Amino acid sequence: GKAHGMEPGHPYGLASALEVFQFLISLVSCEDASSEDLCVFGLTLINAALDEGRQAFALHAPMLHLVRDDLLRALLAVGTSTNLSVLSFLCTVFLNLYLHLRKYLKLQLEAFLRGVILVLGDGRQVAYEQQRVALEAIVDLCRQPSFMADMYTNYDCSLEGPNMFEDICALLSKNAFPVNCPLSAVHLLSLEGLLAIDHTIAVRCAAGGSAAEEEPYELAEYYNFWEERMPEADEAARATWLRKRKQIKRKIAAGVEHFNRDPKKGFEYLAALKLLPTPPPGEKYDVAKIATFFRRAPGLDKAVLGEFLGDPKEFQVAVLEAYAQSFVFQGMSIDGALRMFLEGFLLPGEAQKISRILEHFAACYYKHSARTDGIVADSDSVYVLAYSIIMLNTDQHNKQVKRKMTLDQFISNNRGTNGGKDWPRQLLTNIYTTIQTDEIKLSADGEVPTSRWSDVLRKAQNDPGVAMFTCSDGPAGMHDRDLFGIIWGPTIAAMSVVFEHTDDEAVLVEVLGGFSDIARIADSQGQTDVLDNLITNLCKFTMLPPPAGRPQEAAFSEDQKAGMAAQTLFAIAAKYGNHVRAGWRNIVDCILRLHKLSLLPTKVTEPEDGIL
């Protein structure tokens, strides 16, 4: 007890807590016949522990390490389960991790969201019920007041991060639209998620939250924006800095698109945007800056980049050398280093290009390994073994290869290739086993394969830039204008479609509440175009075509949907009319149609005290 800060004689301590929590994690990853029941049991207890311990997990480094490594790794592993109870408890545990420990789990939360939640929520490769569970989890997250602001500031405004807020909004928007089918739980859950995002913003607007207007930012000249850190100033200064990062990220995306189409013109465009330094007349671009851009810019076409790096021209070879030298492989196994090196691009099909790329990898790896292990004889030996690993990877995972290479054959193929001597058998055995069980393959941007999990942990521990910045501690609504600018269009479109396809009163009330929330936000931010768009959509539902043989006034009076839409329309016009512009034409047209049908109340159509 004393070794762990406990009072002498106390029967329990940190060591006991660690052992119990490790046991619970082992239940989640158990693979025996009753594994699903044990997994649910383990997740239930882990969830209870997180509910009870909350931020206390972060007070003890060993416990936090268990959460960041063992627990998240186990959660990712069972994320493909088809058992709905497992998925449901899995999502509950993830919600608790976000609520209590998100500051310490930025990269891990990203991995789980992109590798599990968004994949299941998309629904293309999973069963309907799995998709429904994932969407329920997304809705629960969207109801958290700071969740979407956290996603936006930590990922969308990160130059190298995924656009998590935009991806979630796009997923919800896509799933909310019924395509040649009746409304289902998936459609309604997706709409509920969109409305939850808008409602949290509307609540902050009602509380007086401020939303600064985005000012255009132009790079006057190139500087190393990749290494720029968030200022430790007040919240307003941080918000301004994040908006600037988001605008730089948009420029990077535009530059990447040009490079993917034509690398030569892409460099010119990147230099014009000040994302690369413009070279003096007659000189080449700075290869080190280009290498940095290749390493860090998201969205690069990996096939295009692989062909560029394998090109024999002098400039491309110089870029390849700078690219290889930007890696630090010290302390890494050769297969682990090769995985990292090949993650950013696709090896070209031509053997000479592959050879050229591996030569530079080998030189870089030998430079680092020679300082530490002393096992590698020279860079040529690394080159031969690296080529052998790629061939082994193809042999083990290509379905067209029927007779797979054995361990003994792999060892035999590499006999005498380490400077004329044999490689240690254990080293080759480890490589063979790793490749056999875990294919070297390109991962999608943001996806974290199991083989790279240790690299994620290393970055999370050593790089202060990956600590999650939480928005809940700052002034309310600081980023709401940015969020609302992305979400309002898809939400209005989704609400309009669902409103048109349903007669369920509860759903109609929910949708009209969403229209009111958007109107409140637009009025608070002075966004007249949003109000005009909203009113145009609402007006379409106030005068629905009457059934055959029925007068329009009778149809309107009996149509609950049209009446509810008209009430919401006039309430919005009365409350937020100062910021309505073109929408007044639609409102007046609606009033005139109702007047023509004698559906307006008398107090509206008759003069009061002699004044009309």
N, C-alpha and C positions, 0 to 999 in steps of 0.2 A: 504494500500500500504506500509506504513512504517513497518508493522510487517513482511513483506516479502522482505525487502530490497529495496523497490521502493521509489522514490522521493515522498514527500507529494503532493497530488493533482493528481498523475498519476492515470488514470481510471482503469488500469488493473494490475495484478500481478500474482504471482505464484498460488494463490488460484484459480484464474480464469482459468489459463492454466490447472491445475489439474482437475477442473470440466469439462472442454471441452474434455480433453483427456479421462477421465473416461466415458464420454458420448459416445465417439467414440468406446471405447472398448465394451460398452453395446450394440452397434449396431451389433458388430461382433457376440455376443452371444445371440442375440434376437431370440425368438422362435415362433413368430406369423406367420400368413399365408404368409406374404411377407418377411420372414426372410432372404431368399437367396439374394434378391435384397438389403435389408438393410445391409446384411453382406458384399456384394461387395462394397456398398457405404461407409461403415465404414472402410473397408480395404484400399480403395482408399485414403480416407482422412488421415488415420494413416500413410500410405506410404508417402503422401505429407508432413506430420508433421516430419517424420523421415528424409526425404530428406532435409528439411529446418533446423531442429534443430540439427541433427547429434549428436556430442559429448556433446552438451549443455544439453542433457537429464541427463547426469551423474553429472552435476554440482549441481543438486538439489536432495537431498535424497528422498523426497516424489515422485518426478517424476520418478526417477530411480526405486523405489519400484513398482510403477504402471507397468513399463515395465517388470520388473523381475517376478512379480506375476500375476497381472490381465491380462496383454496383452498376455504373453506366455501361461497362462492357457487357455485363450480364443482361441488362435491359435491352441493349441493341441486339443481342443474340436471340432473344425470345420475341423480338418485335415482328417476326414473320409468322408467329403462331396463328393457327386458324381457330384456336379455342377462344371464344368470345369472353369468357371469364378472365382468362389470362390477359387479353388485350385491355379489358376494362380496368383491371387492377393496375396494369402496367401504366396506363395513362393517368390514373390517380396518383401513383408514385411520382410520375414525371411532373404533374401539377404541383405536388408538394415540394419537389426539388426546386422548381422555379420560384415558388413563393418564399422559400426560406433560405436557399443557398445559391441563388442565381449569380450573385456577385463572383463566386468562385468557379462557375461552371460554364463560362461563355462558349468555349469550343465544344464541350460535351453536349450542351443543350442544342447547339447547331447541328451536331452529328445526329442526335436523336430526332430532331424535327425533320431534317432532310432525309434521313435514312429510314424513318419509320412513319411518323405522323403524316407527312405530306405524300409519301408513297401510297399509304393506305387510303388517305383521303381522296387521292386522285381517282381511285377505283378501277383503273384500266386493267390491272393485273391481279386483282383480289376479288373476293366474294362481296356481295352487296352488304352483308351484315358487318364484315370487317370495315368497309368504308363508312358505314353508319357509326360504328364505335369511334373511329378516328375523327369524324366530324363532330361528334359529341364532345370529344376532348378539345378540339379546336374552339368550339363555342364556349366551353368552360374557361379556356385561356383568354378568349376575347372579352369575357366579362370582367376580367381583372383590370382595374383602372389603368395600370401602367404597362400592361403587357405589350400592346402594340407600339407604344412610345419606346419601350425597351428594345423591341425588335428593330425599329427604324433607326434609332441612334447607334445601336451596337453593331448592326449588320448592314443595313442599307446605306448608312453613312460611312462605313468602313471601305476603304479603297479595294481591299482584297476580299472582303466578305460577300456573301450572297445577298440579294435583295429580298430578305426574309419577309418584311412587311408586304412588299409588292407581290411576292409569290403566294402568301396566304390569301391576300385579297383576290388575286387572280383565280386561285383555286375555288374560293367561296363563290365568286361571281360566276365561274363556269358551271359549277354544280347547282346553282340556284335556278338555272334556265331549263325548264322542261322542253325537251326536244321530241316532238311526236309521241308524247306519252303523258299520262295524267300526273298530277303532283304527287310526289312521294316524300317519305321522311327525309331523304337526302336533299331534295330541293328545299324543304322547309328549314332543315337544320342549317344549310348553307346561308339561306337568307337571314336566319336568326343570328348567325355569326356576323354578317355584315351590319345588321341593325345594332348588335351589341357594341361594335366598334364605334358607330355613329353616336350611340347613346352615351358612352363614356365621354366622348368629346363634348356632347351637348350639355352634360352635367357640369363639366368644367367651365363651359361658357356661361352657364347660369350662375356659377359661383364666382364669376368675374375673372376667370383665367385669361391670361394675355397670350396672344398669338402674333408674334412679330411677322411682318411681311418680308418675304424673301427678296433680297436685292441681288441683281445679276453680278456674278464675279468672273472676272477675266484675269488670266495669268499674264502679267506684264512681261515676265521672262521666266526661263526654266529655273527651277530650284528643286532640291531633293525633297519633294513633298511626301515621298513614301515613308520617311522616317520622322515626319512631323508628329508631335505629341499634342494631345488635348491640353489646353491651358488650364492651370489651376486657379483660374479667376472665378468670378461670380457666374451664376447659371446663365445669364443673358449672353456673356462672352462665350461660354461653351456652346450655346445654341447657335450663335453666329458662326463659330468655327465648324460645327457639324454641318451647317448648311453649305458652307464653302467646300467641305469635303464631298458632300453629295454632288455639288456642281462639277467638281473635278472628276468625280467618278463617272458622271454622264459624259464628260469629254473623253475620258479613257475608253468608255464603251463605243463612242463614235469612232475614235482612232483605231480600236481593235477591229471594228467592222471594215474599215478601209484596208487594214493590213490583211485581213482574211481574204479580201477580194484581190488585192494586188500589193505584195510586200513593198515594192519600190515606191509606189505612190503612197502607201501607208506610212512610210517613214517621213515623207514630205508633209503629209497631213498632220502627223504627230508633232513634227517640228513647228508647223504653223500654229498648232494649239498650245505650244510651249510645253508639251509633255516630253519632248526630247530637246536637247540643246541644238541650235542651228549651227552646223559646222562652218568654219571660214571658207571663202571661195576656193575651190579646187581641192578641198580636203574631205575626208570621209566622216560619217557620223561617229560619235563616241561609242565604241563597241561595249564598254563597261556599262554605260547608261542603257544601251539597248538590251544587254543581258539582264540588267535589273528589271526592265520593263517586261521581258519575256518571263522572268521568274514570278513576277508579282501581279501582272495585269490579268484579271479574270476574263473569260470568254474567248481567248485565243483559239483558233482552229488548230487542233493538235496535229492534224495531218499536214496542214500548210506549214506549221512551224517545224515539223520534222524534216520536210523536204528542204526548207530553207537552211536548217542547221547542217544537213548532209551535203549541201552544194559545195563543189570543189573550188569555187571562185575565192579569190584572196580575201575579200571583205567578209564573206560568209564564214570562212574558216576562222578568221579573227574573232568574229562574234561567237562562234562555237567554243573557241578557247576561253573567252571571257565568261561564257555561260557555264562551262565546266568548272572554272576557277571560282565561281561564286558559291559553290557548295563546300560545306565543311563535313568531311566524312570521318573525322577522328573518332575512334572508339566504336565504329560501326562495322558489322560484318559485310562482306563483299556483296552478298545477295540483298541485304538491307539497303546498302548504298545504291545498288543498281535499281532497286525499286524506286527509291527517292528520285534518282536521276531521270528515270524514264516516265515519271508521273506527269511531267509537264508537256510531253509531246509524244507523237506516234512515230515509231521507227519507220523510216522509208523502206520501200520494198527492194531497192537496189542494194546488192551486197557491198559494193564499194562505199556507198554512203553509210551503211551500217558500220562498216569497218572503221571509217573515219571518225564517226561519233564515238565508238567504243575506245578508240585510241586516246581520245582526249579524256574520256572518263577514267581510263586506266591510269593515265599520268597523274590525274588529280587524286585518285584514290591512293596510289602508291605514295604520293607526297605526304599524305596524312597518316597512312598506316605504318610507314617506315619509322615514324617517330615513336610508335607505341608498341606494337606486337612483335616486330622483327621476324614475322613468319614469311612475309611476302619477299621474294627474291628481287624482283624488279617490275617495272611497269608492263613489260611484255608478258610476264606471267599473269598479271591481272587481266590483261587483254584476252589472253587465251581462255582463262577461266570464266570471264564475263561472257564471252561468246558461247562457251559450253553451257553456261546457265540458261542463256536464251534458247539454245537448242533443246535443252532439257525441258524448259517451260513449254515449248511448242509440242514436244513429244508427249508430255504428260497430259496436256489439256486440249489437244486437237482431236476431235472425235474421229477424224479420218485415219488416225494412226491406231491400228488395232493392236500391234505388239509393242507394249510400252517398255521403255528402257528400265532395266533393273538397277539397283544400287551398285552392284558389282560391276556392271557395264559402265556406269557413270564414273566410278572410281578408275576403272581400267582406261577409259578414254582420256583421263587427266593425269595418267601416270607420267612422271618425268617432265611435267610442264611448269614446274615452279623453279625456274632457273636450272633445269636439268635434274632436279630432285622431285620427289613426290610431295604432294600436299598432305598435311596431317589427315589421317583417315576420318577422325572425328569431325573435322571441319567440313569435309566433303559429305559426310553422312548428314550433318545438320543442314547443309544446303539442299541436299536431295529431299530430305523429309519436309523441309519448309516449302520448297517448290511443289512437291507432290500434293501437299494439303492446302496450299494457298497460292493460287496462280498469280503471276505478275501480270497485271492488266491495268489499263487506263481506268481511272475512276472519274465519274462526273464531277464537275466543279462543286466543291463543298462536301461531297460524299467522303466519308472516312472509312476505308476498308480496314478489316481487322489487322492486317499486317502493318498498318501505319499508326495504330493506336498509341504505341509507345512514343512516336514522334509528336503526336498531339499532346500527350502528357508533358513531354519535355518542353514544348513551346509554352504550354499553359503555366509551367512552373518558372521558366526562365525569362519570359517576355512580359514586362509589366503592361504592355499595350493590349494584352488579351484579357485583362481583368474587366468584368462586365460593369459598365456604367449604368446605374439604376436611376430612372427618371422620377421615382416616387418621392425622392427626398427634395426635389427642386420645386420651383413655382409651378402651379398647375397650368397646363395649356401652352407651355413654351414651344412645343413642336406641333401643336394642333393644326396650324395652317398647312404645314407640310403634309401631315397625315390626311387631312380633309381633301386637299387638292388631288390626292391619289384615289381616295375611296368614294367620293360623292357620285361620280359618273356611273361606275358599275353598280352602285347601290340603287340609284334611281331607276336604272334600266331593269335591274332584277326585281325591285318592288313593283314596277309597272307590269311586268310579265306575270308575276305571281298574283297580283290583284286581278288581272284579267282572267286568270285561269281558275280562280277559287270562288266558292260561295260560302265558305266556312267563316262565320262571323268572328271567331277568335283570331283567325289569320288576317281578316280584313282590318280588324282593330289594330293588330300588331303592325301591319304595313302602314296604315295611316299614322300611327304613332311615329314610325320611321320618317315619313314625310315631314311631320312636325319637328322632329329632331334636326333634320337637315335644314329646314327653314330657320330654326333658331341659331344654328351654327353659322349659316350663310349671312344672316342678319348681324350676328356678333362680329363677323369678319368683314362685313361690308361687301360681300361677293354677290353683286346684282345678277351676274350671268347665271349663277346657280339657282337663285330664286326664280328667275324667268324660266329656266329649264324645268324646274320642279312644277311650276304653275301650269306650263304647257302640258305636261304629262297628266296632272290631276284633272285638267279641264276635259281631257279625252273621255274620262269616266263619268262626267256629270250628265252627258246627253247620249246615252246608249241607244242604238236603233231599236224601235219598238217591234214587238212580235207582229206577224202578219195579221191584218184586220183589227189591230188595236190602235186607238189614238195615242199619240206620243205623251200627252199629259197624264193619261191613266197609267201608261207603262212606267213613267218616271216616278209617279207617286207610289207605285207598288214595288219599285226596284230599290231594294235596301242598299245595294252597292252604290248606285248613282247618288242616292240621298246622302250617304256617309261621305262620299267624295266631295259633294258640294259643300257640306258643312265644314269639312277640313279645309277646303279651298278658301272659303270666306273667312274662316278663323285666321288662316295664315295671312290673307290680304289685310285684315283689320289690324293684326298685331305687328306685321313686318312690312307693311305697305311702303314705308319710307325708302326701302331699298329695292322695291320692285320697279323695273323700267319697262321693257317691251312686254312683260307679262300682263300689264294692265289691259292691253288689247284683248287678250284671251278672257280676262275676268269680265270686262264689259260685254264681250260677245256672249258669255255665259249668262250674265244678268239679263240681257236683252232677250235671249231665247226663253228664259224662264218667265220673263214678263209677258212675252207673246203667248205663252201657254197658260197665263194667269196662275202661275205657281209661286209668285212672290207674295209675301205677307202684306196685308193692307197698310201697315205702318210704313212700309218701304215705298209703296206706289202712290199713296195719297199725301197731299200736303199737310203739314203740321203748322198750326197757327198762321195759316195764310202763306206759308213759305214752302215752296217745293224744293 
